[in-house]
Amino acid sequence: MLFRLLYPLHEYISVFNVFRYITFRSALSTLTALLISFGLGSWLIRKLRNLQIGQNIRPEGPQTHHTKKGTPTMGGLLIILAAVLPTLLWADLTNRYVWIAVASTLAFGVIGFLDDYLKLRKMRSLGLTVRGKMAAQILVAGAIGVYLVHLAHVDLFTTQFSFPFFKRWTPDLGWFYVPFIMVVIIGAANAVNLTDGLDGLAIGSVLIASATFAILVYIAGNAVASTYLGVLNVKGSGELTVFCGALVGASLGFLWFNCNPAEVFMGDVGSMALGGAIGTVAVLIKQEILLVFVGGLFVMEAVSVILQVGSFKMRGRRIFRMAPLHHHFELAGWPEPKVIIRFWIIAIIFALVSLSTLKLR
């Protein structure tokens, strides 16, 4: 919005030419998201507390979590606002990829909101049924997949995907691309949701992943850089750097209130929206497989749940003290802040490994 208003002024005042640079607008997007978070965070927390929108705690969870009962939740509304509004202000709104990313974030946010709302209404830790939640996620991810295949048919996108460490192996999936990216986006949304269990753990990890994708998006959208590094060039995708910058700012701002001890929780409305956003960005820049590395911590958390459930059903025995994985270490005696910081370090390591693959292709 502001990009279209301010950039044309460069014909009269040369300083406005700076708005043509994606890096400059991404920095403004990050800063705007951070200011929105700081400006509205305390007000939203008071509002949630007055409305008695508090977190319900599972009885079987760690005993230290019972003191968190009643902490305001659904703070993800702040994250969504702080991510979407700066994107609309500083991105080129004629870019289709920006609208796909924003639409995915909002759609998954709505699913999370319904889940949170039902939890509060029923006064329990379970909201939407698994079947209902999965149906909604399939609908959203499927719509994104069909639209992208449509763009591929008119030569505005490609149904190829790239594989880390292999420059020239870019399989074309055709219509099979739809179920493929459905798995990617839905998997990302649920993996972030599972990671959201300790103060600041999920939002700090999303911050790291978003910053990593900001770099990857810029490279994928730059013809020179993508050719040099052997990355699939997606024309126009560089504008998503502004969106990733907004995610970084929104995450950093929310972490201010969500760090231990948390004043507010993001709820499913936040974790679903953030997971959907990251998964969609990975799809749009053709780095679906690399998402496994960038979001390695989220994958660890999701796999721990799958292994735990599978082991219990098949052998009647649990592998971990409790799943997701962060609860296992809590029950092993690690203080919550230690689990969070060490998991952040793991997330940073995964991010560095992801970026290193750009030179190891």
Secondary structure, 3 states (H helix, E strand, C coil): CHHHHHHHHHHCCHHHHHHHCHHHHHHHHHHHHHHHHHHHHHHHHHHHHHCCCECCCCCCCCHHHHHHCCCECCCHHHHHHHHHHHHHHHCCCCCHHHHHHHHHHHHHHHHHHHHHHHHHHHCCCCCCCHHHHHHHHHHHHHHHHHHHHHHHHCCCCCCECCECCECCCCCECHHHHHHHHHHHHHHHHHHHHHHCCCCCHHHHHHHHHHHHHHHHHHHHHCHHHHHHHCCCCCCCHHHHHHHHHHHHHHHHHHHHHHCCCCCCCCHHHHHHHHHHHHHHHHHHCCCCCCHHHHCHHHHHHHHHHHHHHHHHHHHCCCCCCCCCHHHHHHHCCCCHHHHHHHHHHHHHHHHHHHHHCCCCC
